[in-house]
Amino acid sequence: MFYHLLKHVLLGPLLRLLFRPRIEGLENIPAEGAAIIAGNHLSFSDHFLMPAILKRRITFLAKAEYFTGPGLKGRLTAAFFRSAGQIPVDRSGKEAGKAALREGLGVLAKDELLGIYPEGTRSHDGRLYKGKVGVAAMALGAGVPVIPCAMVGTFEIQPPGRKIPRIRRVTIRFGAPLDFSRYEGLEGERAVLRAVTDEIMYAVLQLSGQEYVDRYAGDVKAEAEEKKRKKARRTVR
C-alpha cells in the first residue's frame, strides 16, 4: 500500500515534475510476468527515478546498509525502504551472495519485476564497471528475460557524497529483452554465468555510452581509498 501511495501520490509525481525524465524503450517492459531489469548505478536517485516512471511495481535488492544506519536518519531510511518493499542484501561474502540469490528468485517466482544493479555498488566516477554474476544466476535459474537499463544524467544531478540532487532533466533508456533460454540448465557453470553477465553489461553500455572498466567497482574504490589513506599518513609525517 505504501509503495503505491509513494509512487502515485507522493514521490512519483514530484520526481516526474522536477526531473522531467525522457523515457526511451518503455515498450520493452513486459506488461505481465517475471523479468529482471538490470541497470547501471550512478546515483542514489536511481532508486526512485526508475520506479517512478514504470507502470508496474519493481522490487530492488538494496544494500543492507540502508536498513542498518544509526540514529534517527538511519531508522527513517530503513522504514522507507522496508515500506517500499525493497529487500536488504548483505554484500559481505559468499553466503551473503547465496541469500541475495534466494531473495531475488523469490521475487521472480511471484511473476514480479526485479531490479538489479550488476555492478554491485554505485559508480564513484561515472564509468561503467564489470558486472557480478548474480544477475546471470537469477536469470538462468528463473528462466526469465533481462531488460537492460541505462540511467543517463543521474551522476551529474547527484554524484556520491551529494545529499540534495540538482534539478536537471535525466534520461532513462530500456533496451530490448535479452533471452538466455539457450543456456537452460547451465546456471551452475561459471563460464556461462560470466558470458551472460558480460552480454548484459555490454547491452547496458550500448544504452548508456559510458566508459567501460573491466574491473569490479568495489575493488577500484578500495584501492582509491587506500591511496588516500597512504597520502594522508605521508602528509601527517
DODRENKE-268403 format. One record per atom (N, C-alpha, C): residue number from 1; residue in one letter; atom name; x, y, z. Coordinates in steps of 0.02 Angstrom, whole numbers. Atoms other than C-alpha are relative to their C-alpha. Example, Ala and Ser with C-alpha at 12.3 -4.5 7.8 and 13.67 -1.06 7.14 Angstrom:
<atoms>
1_a_N_45_-59_0;
1_a_CA_615_-225_390;
1_a_C_45_60_0;
2_s_N_-42_-59_-3;
2_s_CA_684_-53_357;
2_s_C_-39_55_37;
</atoms>
This chain:
<atoms>
1_m_N_42_-60_0;
1_m_CA_0_0_0;
1_m_C_44_63_0;
2_f_N_-44_-58_-4;
2_f_CA_140_120_47;
2_f_C_36_11_-67;
3_y_N_-34_-5_65;
3_y_CA_230_81_-117;
3_y_C_-42_38_-50;
4_h_N_44_-32_49;
4_h_CA_80_132_-222;
4_h_C_-16_72_20;
5_l_N_11_-68_-23;
5_l_CA_47_285_-114;
5_l_C_60_44_-17;
6_l_N_-62_-37_14;
6_l_CA_228_339_-134;
6_l_C_7_12_-75;
7_k_N_-10_-3_72;
7_k_CA_232_304_-320;
7_k_C_-51_46_-35;
8_h_N_53_-33_37;
8_h_CA_64_376_-374;
8_h_C_-23_66_31;
9_v_N_26_-59_-33;
9_v_CA_28_512_-246;
9_v_C_54_46_27;
10_l_N_-49_-41_-35;
10_l_CA_181_571_-151;
10_l_C_63_14_-41;
11_l_N_-65_-12_30;
11_l_CA_354_549_-225;
11_l_C_0_-2_-76;
12_g_N_-1_9_73;
12_g_CA_319_490_-403;
12_g_C_-18_62_-39;
13_p_N_18_-61_37;
13_p_CA_226_645_-466;
13_p_C_51_56_9;
14_l_N_-49_-52_-13;
14_l_CA_354_759_-384;
14_l_C_64_-11_-41;
15_l_N_-61_15_38;
15_l_CA_502_670_-466;
15_l_C_-11_12_-74;
16_r_N_14_-10_72;
16_r_CA_419_672_-637;
16_r_C_-4_74_-17;
17_l_N_6_-72_11;
17_l_CA_384_858_-618;
17_l_C_68_34_1;
18_l_N_-64_-33_-9;
18_l_CA_558_907_-559;
18_l_C_51_-20_-53;
19_f_N_-54_25_44;
19_f_CA_668_797_-670;
19_f_C_-23_-13_-71;
20_r_N_28_8_67;
20_r_CA_552_778_-821;
20_r_C_37_-54_-40;
21_p_N_-42_51_33;
21_p_CA_636_613_-867;
21_p_C_-23_-17_-71;
22_r_N_13_26_67;
22_r_CA_649_567_-1050;
22_r_C_1_-76_5;
23_i_N_5_73_-5;
23_i_CA_593_387_-1065;
23_i_C_5_-30_-70;
24_e_N_-9_34_64;
24_e_CA_654_278_-1208;
24_e_C_-5_-75_10;
25_g_N_5_73_-2;
25_g_CA_606_97_-1240;
25_g_C_-46_-28_53;
26_l_N_46_24_-52;
26_l_CA_468_85_-1111;
26_l_C_-41_-60_-24;
27_e_N_37_56_28;
27_e_CA_381_-36_-1228;
27_e_C_36_-67_10;
28_n_N_-37_62_-12;
28_n_CA_517_-163_-1187;
28_n_C_-14_-31_68;
29_i_N_19_27_-65;
29_i_CA_449_-185_-1011;
29_i_C_-63_-42_-8;
30_p_N_59_42_10;
30_p_CA_329_-334_-1012;
30_p_C_-58_24_44;
31_a_N_60_-21_-38;
31_a_CA_151_-294_-957;
31_a_C_-15_-47_58;
32_e_N_11_48_-54;
32_e_CA_149_-450_-850;
32_e_C_55_-53_-3;
33_g_N_-50_53_-3;
33_g_CA_259_-594_-796;
33_g_C_66_24_29;
34_a_N_-64_-16_-32;
34_a_CA_429_-602_-714;
34_a_C_52_23_-50;
35_a_N_-56_-24_40;
35_a_CA_579_-509_-782;
35_a_C_49_36_46;
36_i_N_-52_-37_-37;
36_i_CA_742_-434_-721;
36_i_C_16_63_-39;
37_i_N_-24_-62_30;
37_i_CA_784_-253_-755;
37_i_C_69_13_30;
38_a_N_-69_-7_-22;
38_a_CA_973_-236_-746;
38_a_C_28_66_-26;
39_g_N_-22_-66_21;
39_g_CA_1044_-61_-748;
39_g_C_66_22_29;
40_n_N_-59_-32_-30;
40_n_CA_1195_47_-717;
40_n_C_-23_36_63;
41_h_N_17_-30_-65;
41_h_CA_1203_131_-547;
41_h_C_47_59_12;
42_l_N_-41_-60_-3;
42_l_CA_1264_310_-544;
42_l_C_-16_45_59;
43_s_N_23_-49_-50;
43_s_CA_1167_394_-405;
43_s_C_-51_-32_47;
44_f_N_52_20_-46;
44_f_CA_1060_369_-251;
44_f_C_-69_13_-29;
45_s_N_64_-18_31;
45_s_CA_922_449_-355;
45_s_C_-27_-56_-45;
46_d_N_22_54_43;
46_d_CA_917_295_-467;
46_d_C_-54_-42_32;
47_h_N_49_42_-36;
47_h_CA_819_202_-332;
47_h_C_-71_26_-8;
48_f_N_66_-30_1;
48_f_CA_675_323_-353;
48_f_C_-24_19_-69;
49_l_N_20_-23_66;
49_l_CA_677_386_-532;
49_l_C_-27_-56_-44;
50_m_N_25_54_42;
50_m_CA_659_218_-618;
50_m_C_-69_-25_22;
51_p_N_67_22_-21;
51_p_CA_513_155_-511;
51_p_C_-54_52_-13;
52_a_N_49_-53_9;
52_a_CA_429_324_-532;
52_a_C_-31_0_-70;
53_i_N_26_-3_69;
53_i_CA_409_301_-720;
53_i_C_-27_-67_-24;
54_l_N_25_65_21;
54_l_CA_367_115_-727;
54_l_C_-73_-8_22;
55_k_N_70_13_-18;
55_k_CA_184_64_-730;
55_k_C_-5_-56_51;
56_r_N_1_57_-45;
56_r_CA_222_-98_-640;
56_r_C_43_12_61;
57_r_N_-42_-2_-59;
57_r_CA_292_-120_-467;
57_r_C_66_-36_-14;
58_i_N_-65_32_5;
58_i_CA_477_-161_-459;
58_i_C_31_-4_69;
59_t_N_-34_10_-64;
59_t_CA_572_-233_-311;
59_t_C_74_-3_-12;
60_f_N_-73_-1_6;
60_f_CA_756_-194_-292;
60_f_C_32_-39_57;
61_l_N_-43_27_-53;
61_l_CA_887_-289_-197;
61_l_C_44_58_22;
62_a_N_-35_-58_-25;
62_a_CA_953_-147_-90;
62_a_C_53_-20_50;
63_k_N_-54_18_-46;
63_k_CA_1115_-148_9;
63_k_C_-24_5_72;
64_a_N_23_5_-69;
64_a_CA_1091_-195_191;
64_a_C_14_63_40;
65_e_N_-17_-60_-37;
65_e_CA_1173_-33_249;
65_e_C_-57_50_2;
66_y_N_57_-45_0;
66_y_CA_1014_60_200;
66_y_C_-49_-17_57;
67_f_N_47_23_-52;
67_f_CA_923_-39_335;
67_f_C_32_0_70;
68_t_N_-34_6_-64;
68_t_CA_1052_-29_474;
68_t_C_35_64_22;
69_g_N_-34_-62_-17;
69_g_CA_1105_153_481;
69_g_C_-17_23_70;
70_p_N_10_-22_-68;
70_p_CA_1123_236_652;
70_p_C_-45_62_5;
71_g_N_36_-61_-15;
71_g_CA_1015_370_731;
71_g_C_-68_5_-34;
72_l_N_66_-12_28;
72_l_CA_851_446_675;
72_l_C_-1_-7_-75;
73_k_N_-4_5_73;
73_k_CA_907_462_495;
73_k_C_2_-73_-22;
74_g_N_-4_71_17;
74_g_CA_952_277_491;
74_g_C_-66_-36_6;
75_r_N_65_33_-11;
75_r_CA_786_224_562;
75_r_C_-52_21_-53;
76_l_N_47_-24_50;
76_l_CA_689_333_441;
76_l_C_15_-31_-69;
77_t_N_-20_30_64;
77_t_CA_789_268_292;
77_t_C_-21_-73_-3;
78_a_N_19_71_-2;
78_a_CA_760_87_346;
78_a_C_-75_-8_-7;
79_a_N_73_4_3;
79_a_CA_574_117_371;
79_a_C_-25_14_-70;
80_f_N_20_-17_68;
80_f_CA_562_196_199;
80_f_C_11_-59_-47;
81_f_N_-16_55_46;
81_f_CA_648_53_108;
81_f_C_-43_-61_15;
82_r_N_43_57_-17;
82_r_CA_550_-80_203;
82_r_C_-71_11_-24;
83_s_N_69_-16_19;
83_s_CA_384_7_172;
83_s_C_-9_-2_-75;
84_a_N_3_2_73;
84_a_CA_426_19_-13;
84_a_C_11_-69_-28;
85_g_N_-6_69_22;
85_g_CA_451_-169_-18;
85_g_C_68_-20_-25;
86_q_N_-67_16_24;
86_q_CA_638_-166_-51;
86_q_C_33_-51_46;
87_i_N_-29_57_-37;
87_i_CA_745_-314_5;
87_i_C_72_15_18;
88_p_N_-70_-11_-20;
88_p_CA_904_-292_108;
88_p_C_45_-58_-20;
89_v_N_-48_50_21;
89_v_CA_1056_-384_43;
89_v_C_67_13_33;
90_d_N_-67_-3_-30;
90_d_CA_1215_-417_141;
90_d_C_51_-17_-54;
91_r_N_-48_10_54;
91_r_CA_1361_-398_21;
91_r_C_69_-21_25;
92_s_N_-65_10_-32;
92_s_CA_1497_-458_138;
92_s_C_33_-67_-14;
93_g_N_-33_63_12;
93_g_CA_1534_-633_73;
93_g_C_-39_-48_-44;
94_k_N_29_50_44;
94_k_CA_1492_-791_-23;
94_k_C_-70_-20_23;
95_e_N_65_20_-25;
95_e_CA_1348_-844_91;
95_e_C_-51_56_-9;
96_a_N_44_-57_11;
96_a_CA_1276_-668_77;
96_a_C_-25_-1_-72;
97_g_N_20_3_70;
97_g_CA_1275_-690_-112;
97_g_C_-53_-53_-11;
98_k_N_51_52_7;
98_k_CA_1176_-851_-95;
98_k_C_-67_23_27;
99_a_N_62_-26_-29;
99_a_CA_1049_-763_15;
99_a_C_-33_49_-48;
100_a_N_27_-47_49;
100_a_CA_1029_-625_-114;
100_a_C_-31_-37_-59;
101_l_N_26_41_55;
101_l_CA_1004_-756_-249;
101_l_C_-69_-28_19;
102_r_N_65_28_-22;
102_r_CA_865_-839_-148;
102_r_C_-54_54_2;
103_e_N_49_-54_-4;
103_e_CA_780_-672_-117;
103_e_C_-23_21_-69;
104_g_N_16_-20_68;
104_g_CA_788_-624_-300;
104_g_C_-44_-50_-35;
105_l_N_40_53_31;
105_l_CA_720_-791_-359;
105_l_C_-70_-1_30;
106_g_N_65_-3_-31;
106_g_CA_579_-772_-234;
106_g_C_-45_53_-31;
107_v_N_37_-54_32;
107_v_CA_526_-608_-313;
107_v_C_-23_-22_-69;
108_l_N_16_22_68;
108_l_CA_532_-683_-488;
108_l_C_-51_-56_0;
109_a_N_49_55_-5;
109_a_CA_432_-836_-432;
109_a_C_-71_26_7;
110_k_N_67_-31_-7;
110_k_CA_288_-716_-397;
110_k_C_-19_39_-63;
111_d_N_13_-34_64;
111_d_CA_293_-654_-578;
111_d_C_6_76_5;
112_e_N_-11_-72_-8;
112_e_CA_357_-484_-525;
112_e_C_63_23_-35;
113_l_N_-61_-29_28;
113_l_CA_490_-366_-589;
113_l_C_53_6_55;
114_l_N_-56_-4_-47;
114_l_CA_659_-375_-503;
114_l_C_52_49_-28;
115_g_N_-50_-48_21;
115_g_CA_780_-229_-512;
115_g_C_68_-18_30;
116_i_N_-67_18_-22;
116_i_CA_967_-265_-502;
116_i_C_50_48_-30;
117_y_N_-58_-38_24;
117_y_CA_1125_-161_-516;
117_y_C_58_-49_-2;
118_p_N_-52_52_3;
118_p_CA_1251_-292_-578;
118_p_C_69_22_24;
119_e_N_-66_-23_-24;
119_e_CA_1400_-181_-533;
119_e_C_8_-11_75;
120_g_N_-2_14_-71;
120_g_CA_1354_-212_-351;
120_g_C_6_60_45;
121_t_N_-7_-61_-38;
121_t_CA_1381_-32_-298;
121_t_C_-4_59_-48;
122_r_N_2_-59_43;
122_r_CA_1366_145_-362;
122_r_C_69_15_-30;
123_s_N_-63_-22_32;
123_s_CA_1497_204_-485;
123_s_C_23_64_35;
124_h_N_-26_-59_-35;
124_h_CA_1609_329_-395;
124_h_C_27_53_-48;
125_d_N_-29_-48_47;
125_d_CA_1670_412_-555;
125_d_C_-39_5_-66;
126_g_N_42_-6_59;
126_g_CA_1530_393_-682;
126_g_C_13_-52_-54;
127_r_N_-15_52_49;
127_r_CA_1609_246_-775;
127_r_C_-40_-63_15;
128_l_N_35_63_-8;
128_l_CA_1528_76_-801;
128_l_C_51_-55_16;
129_y_N_-47_51_-22;
129_y_CA_1612_-67_-709;
129_y_C_-26_-71_-13;
130_k_N_14_71_11;
130_k_CA_1618_-256_-728;
130_k_C_-59_-24_43;
131_g_N_58_25_-36;
131_g_CA_1457_-344_-678;
131_g_C_14_-64_39;
132_k_N_-6_62_-38;
132_k_CA_1444_-477_-545;
132_k_C_-51_-50_-27;
133_v_N_37_52_36;
133_v_CA_1371_-644_-600;
133_v_C_-67_-18_33;
134_g_N_64_15_-32;
134_g_CA_1223_-645_-480;
134_g_C_-60_12_-45;
135_v_N_56_-15_45;
135_v_CA_1112_-566_-611;
135_v_C_-10_-58_-50;
136_a_N_5_56_47;
136_a_CA_1151_-710_-731;
136_a_C_-28_-61_35;
137_a_N_26_57_-37;
137_a_CA_1119_-841_-597;
137_a_C_-75_4_10;
138_m_N_73_-9_-10;
138_m_CA_947_-768_-563;
138_m_C_-37_-7_-66;
139_a_N_34_4_65;
139_a_CA_903_-750_-748;
139_a_C_-6_-72_-23;
140_l_N_1_70_22;
140_l_CA_951_-930_-787;
140_l_C_-40_-44_48;
141_g_N_36_40_-49;
141_g_CA_882_-1001_-625;
141_g_C_-75_7_-5;
142_a_N_72_-13_5;
142_a_CA_712_-920_-651;
142_a_C_-25_-7_-71;
143_g_N_20_5_70;
143_g_CA_712_-934_-841;
143_g_C_-38_62_-23;
144_v_N_35_-62_17;
144_v_CA_664_-750_-863;
144_v_C_44_44_-43;
145_p_N_-40_-46_40;
145_p_CA_717_-614_-984;
145_p_C_32_54_43;
146_v_N_-33_-56_-33;
146_v_CA_834_-473_-935;
146_v_C_-8_61_-45;
147_i_N_7_-62_37;
147_i_CA_793_-296_-988;
147_i_C_56_47_22;
148_p_N_-53_-46_-19;
148_p_CA_949_-187_-991;
148_p_C_-27_71_7;
149_c_N_23_-67_-13;
149_c_CA_926_-11_-925;
149_c_C_59_47_11;
150_a_N_-53_-50_-10;
150_a_CA_1033_146_-930;
150_a_C_-30_63_29;
151_m_N_16_-65_-29;
151_m_CA_1014_296_-816;
151_m_C_52_48_-27;
152_v_N_-46_-48_30;
152_v_CA_1089_446_-904;
152_v_C_-13_69_32;
153_g_N_6_-66_-30;
153_g_CA_1122_609_-812;
153_g_C_-9_-1_75;
154_t_N_11_1_-72;
154_t_CA_1092_547_-635;
154_t_C_65_10_39;
155_f_N_-64_-13_-34;
155_f_CA_1278_553_-592;
155_f_C_11_75_7;
156_e_N_-9_-73_-2;
156_e_CA_1278_738_-634;
156_e_C_-47_33_50;
157_i_N_46_-32_-48;
157_i_CA_1125_776_-527;
157_i_C_14_-19_72;
158_q_N_-14_20_-69;
158_q_CA_1181_677_-375;
158_q_C_57_-51_2;
159_p_N_-57_45_-6;
159_p_CA_1357_604_-375;
159_p_C_9_-23_72;
160_p_N_-12_22_-68;
160_p_CA_1417_507_-223;
160_p_C_24_57_45;
161_g_N_-18_-53_-47;
161_g_CA_1429_622_-73;
161_g_C_-46_60_-1;
162_r_N_48_-55_4;
162_r_CA_1297_746_-132;
162_r_C_-68_-22_28;
163_k_N_62_21_-34;
163_k_CA_1142_738_-21;
163_k_C_-62_25_-36;
164_i_N_59_-28_34;
164_i_CA_1022_852_-117;
164_i_C_14_1_-75;
165_p_N_-13_2_72;
165_p_CA_1008_817_-304;
165_p_C_-12_68_-34;
166_r_N_12_-58_42;
166_r_CA_1023_956_-431;
166_r_C_-62_-13_-43;
167_i_N_60_8_40;
167_i_CA_864_987_-529;
167_i_C_18_8_-74;
168_r_N_-15_1_72;
168_r_CA_906_938_-707;
168_r_C_-36_-59_-32;
169_r_N_35_53_35;
169_r_CA_825_831_-838;
169_r_C_45_-61_-9;
170_v_N_-37_62_8;
170_v_CA_879_648_-847;
170_v_C_-34_-43_-53;
171_t_N_26_47_50;
171_t_CA_855_507_-972;
171_t_C_4_-70_28;
172_i_N_1_70_-20;
172_i_CA_805_328_-936;
172_i_C_-15_-41_-62;
173_r_N_7_41_61;
173_r_CA_829_201_-1076;
173_r_C_-7_-74_18;
174_f_N_9_72_-7;
174_f_CA_767_22_-1083;
174_f_C_14_-33_-67;
175_g_N_-16_36_61;
175_g_CA_839_-98_-1210;
175_g_C_-47_-59_-12;
176_a_N_41_59_16;
176_a_CA_760_-248_-1294;
176_a_C_16_-57_49;
177_p_N_-12_55_-47;
177_p_CA_739_-400_-1179;
177_p_C_52_-49_-27;
178_l_N_-51_49_17;
178_l_CA_885_-520_-1179;
178_l_C_-23_-69_21;
179_d_N_24_67_-13;
179_d_CA_837_-703_-1192;
179_d_C_60_-47_7;
180_f_N_-56_46_-12;
180_f_CA_956_-830_-1116;
180_f_C_-23_-73_7;
181_s_N_28_68_-5;
181_s_CA_849_-986_-1136;
181_s_C_48_-52_-31;
182_r_N_-47_47_30;
182_r_CA_990_-1063_-1240;
182_r_C_48_-30_52;
183_y_N_-44_24_-53;
183_y_CA_1085_-1085_-1076;
183_y_C_-38_-37_55;
184_e_N_42_34_-50;
184_e_CA_944_-1176_-986;
184_e_C_37_-60_30;
185_g_N_-32_55_-34;
185_g_CA_1013_-1295_-855;
185_g_C_74_10_13;
186_l_N_-72_-11_-7;
186_l_CA_1187_-1218_-857;
186_l_C_16_55_51;
187_e_N_-11_-54_-49;
187_e_CA_1166_-1094_-713;
187_e_C_55_-15_50;
188_g_N_-54_19_-44;
188_g_CA_1298_-1192_-617;
188_g_C_69_7_-31;
189_e_N_-63_-6_36;
189_e_CA_1432_-1162_-748;
189_e_C_27_71_5;
190_r_N_-28_-67_-11;
190_r_CA_1544_-1016_-701;
190_r_C_12_37_-66;
191_a_N_-15_-32_63;
191_a_CA_1597_-982_-880;
191_a_C_-63_26_-34;
192_v_N_64_-22_28;
192_v_CA_1415_-972_-935;
192_v_C_-25_62_36;
193_l_N_23_-58_-39;
193_l_CA_1371_-853_-794;
193_l_C_40_63_-19;
194_r_N_-41_-57_20;
194_r_CA_1518_-742_-843;
194_r_C_-20_26_-69;
195_a_N_18_-20_68;
195_a_CA_1467_-742_-1026;
195_a_C_-67_37_-1;
196_v_N_66_-32_-3;
196_v_CA_1286_-699_-986;
196_v_C_5_69_31;
197_t_N_-9_-64_-33;
197_t_CA_1337_-560_-867;
197_t_C_33_51_-46;
198_d_N_-35_-46_45;
198_d_CA_1456_-485_-994;
198_d_C_-46_23_-56;
199_e_N_48_-19_53;
199_e_CA_1319_-487_-1126;
199_e_C_-49_53_27;
200_i_N_45_-49_-31;
200_i_CA_1204_-394_-1006;
200_i_C_35_67_7;
201_m_N_-37_-63_-11;
201_m_CA_1337_-265_-964;
201_m_C_15_34_-66;
202_y_N_-12_-31_65;
202_y_CA_1376_-238_-1148;
202_y_C_-63_35_-25;
203_a_N_63_-32_20;
203_a_CA_1192_-202_-1180;
203_a_C_-12_65_38;
204_v_N_5_-61_-40;
204_v_CA_1191_-77_-1037;
204_v_C_47_53_-26;
205_l_N_-50_-46_27;
205_l_CA_1349_2_-1107;
205_l_C_-24_33_-64;
206_q_N_25_-26_63;
206_q_CA_1270_22_-1278;
206_q_C_-54_53_11;
207_l_N_53_-47_-16;
207_l_CA_1124_113_-1198;
207_l_C_26_63_35;
208_s_N_-23_-56_-42;
208_s_CA_1223_223_-1079;
208_s_C_55_42_-31;
209_g_N_-56_-37_30;
209_g_CA_1376_271_-1183;
209_g_C_56_15_49;
210_q_N_-52_-12_-49;
210_q_CA_1485_263_-1028;
210_q_C_67_-30_-21;
211_e_N_-64_33_6;
211_e_CA_1669_222_-1024;
211_e_C_-3_-64_41;
212_y_N_3_64_-35;
212_y_CA_1688_38_-975;
212_y_C_67_-17_32;
213_v_N_-59_23_-36;
213_v_CA_1810_-29_-847;
213_v_C_-9_-74_16;
214_d_N_7_73_-9;
214_d_CA_1839_-218_-845;
214_d_C_28_-21_68;
215_r_N_-17_17_-69;
215_r_CA_1861_-223_-656;
215_r_C_-61_12_43;
216_y_N_56_-11_-45;
216_y_CA_1743_-231_-509;
216_y_C_6_68_33;
217_a_N_0_-67_-29;
217_a_CA_1694_-60_-444;
217_a_C_23_0_72;
218_g_N_-20_4_-70;
218_g_CA_1717_-114_-264;
218_g_C_75_-3_9;
219_d_N_-73_5_-4;
219_d_CA_1898_-160_-295;
219_d_C_34_66_-16;
220_v_N_-29_-65_19;
220_v_CA_1936_5_-381;
220_v_C_-11_51_55;
221_k_N_14_-46_-56;
221_k_CA_1851_101_-240;
221_k_C_48_-12_58;
222_a_N_-43_18_-56;
222_a_CA_1951_7_-109;
222_a_C_72_24_-12;
223_e_N_-68_-22_16;
223_e_CA_2115_45_-199;
223_e_C_6_76_6;
224_a_N_-1_-72_-4;
224_a_CA_2070_229_-212;
224_a_C_1_24_73;
225_e_N_1_-18_-71;
225_e_CA_2030_237_-26;
225_e_C_66_-13_34;
226_e_N_-65_16_-28;
226_e_CA_2194_152_17;
226_e_C_52_52_-19;
227_k_N_-47_-51_23;
227_k_CA_2290_278_-87;
227_k_C_-10_65_40;
228_k_N_15_-60_-39;
228_k_CA_2202_419_6;
228_k_C_28_-5_71;
229_r_N_-25_10_-68;
229_r_CA_2248_344_174;
229_r_C_76_5_2;
230_k_N_-74_-4_2;
230_k_CA_2431_324_124;
230_k_C_23_72_-9;
231_k_N_-18_-70_12;
231_k_CA_2437_503_60;
231_k_C_-10_40_64;
232_a_N_13_-36_-62;
232_a_CA_2359_565_222;
232_a_C_54_-14_53;
233_r_N_-53_18_-49;
233_r_CA_2488_470_326;
233_r_C_66_35_-17;
234_r_N_-62_-34_20;
234_r_CA_2631_543_224;
234_r_C_-3_75_17;
235_t_N_9_-71_-15;
235_t_CA_2558_718_247;
235_t_C_10_14_75;
236_v_N_-7_-7_-73;
236_v_CA_2549_695_436;
236_v_C_72_-3_21;
237_r_N_-70_6_-18;
237_r_CA_2730_641_445;
237_r_C_40_62_-21;
</atoms>
